Amino acid sequence: MTLQQKLEAALEKRKALVTSITNAETKEALDKIELDLRKADIEIAGLKEAIEEEQRSAQGNPEERAAGSNLSQGQFNPISTYGLTTQRRSSEEEQEAEYRKAFMEYTLRGTAIPTELRAATGTADIGVVIPNTVMNKIIEQLKTYGEIFRRVTLTNIKGGVTIPIASAKPVATWTAEGTVADKQKKEVKGTVTFSYNKLQCRVAVTLEADTTSLAIFESTLTDNVYEAMIIAIEEAIVNGTGTLQPLGFTKDTRVLASQKVELSATDIKSWEAWSKVFAKVPKSKRAGAVVLLNTETWEGDILGMTDSTGQPIARVTVGLNGEDKPMFKGKEVIDVESYLPSYEAAEVGDVFGAILNLKDYMLNSNLAMTVKRYFDEDTDEWITKSTLIADGKLADAQGVILLVKKA
């Protein structure tokens, strides 16, 4: 089946889903259709991109072809070519500006977005896409304030595709004169498969519809969405169950029992005990590794460590320049308030901290969000619901050390 045939089939499938909306009798059924539509939109967008790439490879860029033709006739005009590019960019910017205004009208007043703008953005029929300008601001906020989010590996892989995890560890061998060492192949140690999970949050845009400017609206929306998203995403990266949400590294069964270190109340205040904990981190995983702890554990137990005379241990928990930058045995500390329990609050056997390189965690999402406005009959109020499709799990669990409370 060609790419064009696959695209036509995907479009027909999407058309059938749109038709089925009218037959949805429950909110759950409507949500299922909405998820299927998002999957279809992602597939269609990928097929269109693949077709365009195929056409560019076969025919070349139209502007370059035109420029080449003029050059062969001695009439090459770089100013003209630049003008065509500038004109196209200007048109795209104008369309984005129109969509941003239309999006604000939809969110605040429920005004339907014009058909031509919906078609230009590939919007699903039961929701609207957050404009690129606003979404970029949200992602920028996530990377700025999300201490965990900005360290993980972001991917955009189609759901259901299985990715092999290959590990190449060549070994040098001594050989006799005139002989060569055997070729070594990459060892595939496992696979990772991502699915489609919906992250939803209700966007609280509490503004007067008649007096709100575009700048204020977008700023308020950005703050509301990013705050809700960062809490949900980072919580899932740490503690996600893997069912209808990403699989958190504390719940991943591939983290072996030997990678879980028990610490007693005495150990947690012992420099010697912590040295043995860090010794368990594989040498290949030490670069870039961070320590995750609850704020109370960090402030109360680690920073409170003293030597045999009762004096604070010098320069082991702050930067050498004196800055108040959380550092522990040369590793950066990410202290979190709610994703992990404090040592005191944790039950025996609970994970209260971790040492890992967050780059080993893959968060799979195109980070495109849709917004749907609807009226809640139960509460008699308009609700603005934002939806993101994402999944995530450890690509490599070998370097994860989980800290467990000991009896």
Secondary structure, DSSP 8 states (H G I E B T S, - for coil): --HHHHHHHHHHHHHHHHHHGGG--SHHHHHHHHHHHHHHHHHHHHHHHHHHHHHHHHH--HHHHHHHHHHHTT---HHHHHHHHHHHHHHHHHHHHHHHHHHHHHHHH-----HHHHHHHT--TTSEE--HHHHHHHHHHHHHH-TTGGGSEEE---TT-EEEEEE---------TT--------EEEEEEE---EEEEEE------TTT--HHHHHHHHHHHHHHHHHHHHHHHHHH-BSSSS-B-TTT-TTS-GGGEEEE-TTGGG-HHHHHHHHHTS-GGG-TT-EEEEEHHIIIIIITT-B-TTS-B-TTSSS-TTS----EETTEEEEEESSSS--TTTS-TT-EEEEEE-GGGEEEE----EEEEEEEETTTTEEEEEEEEEEEEEES--TT-EEEEE--
